[in-house]
Amino acid sequence: MLCTIFVDTIFGIFRVTGSDFGIREVILVDEKGKSDSPVPKEVQKAKNQLEEYFEGRRKSFDLKLDWSGAPEYHQKVWKELQKIPFGRTTSYLDIAEKLGDKKAVRAVGQANKRNPIAIVVPCHRVVAKNGDLQGYFYGVDMKRRLLEMENPMQFGEQASLF
């Protein structure tokens, strides 16, 4: 059974939905709703890890993820996103090439756009091949703020992030 809880962060309120099978959704919402009870262990673990991340005490997530029903290609992209180190970026082209088709840049962008597990699956770490910030579903300003939080010393020098 799916459970929903809410996490207050410096970036806003995130709704976390999941079960003991894994986390299915982490999305930014306008306001807090009512959290479900009881809260499965994996959902509580996600809440704790998100709070640690936004407090600057966590650089990676150790959570079970539930991508049931998502297209296989999207899942492949999301698994690649999880390999991007904290404070670093990669390009849509690099991910497409890692998946075996450098012409699939738009497909990678669409998978990022449909990523249901924001922050944990770090689509904010993907930029254009020239280093420009593009295409974040919470806006480019949010993407910039997340990257600055992860890498405040080098964010202004895009090339140094790769």
Summary of the structure (lengths in Angstrom):
residues: 162
radius of gyration: 15.5
end to end distance: 40.2
largest distance: 46.6
contacts: 463
relative contact order: 0.14
helix: 36%
strand: 18%
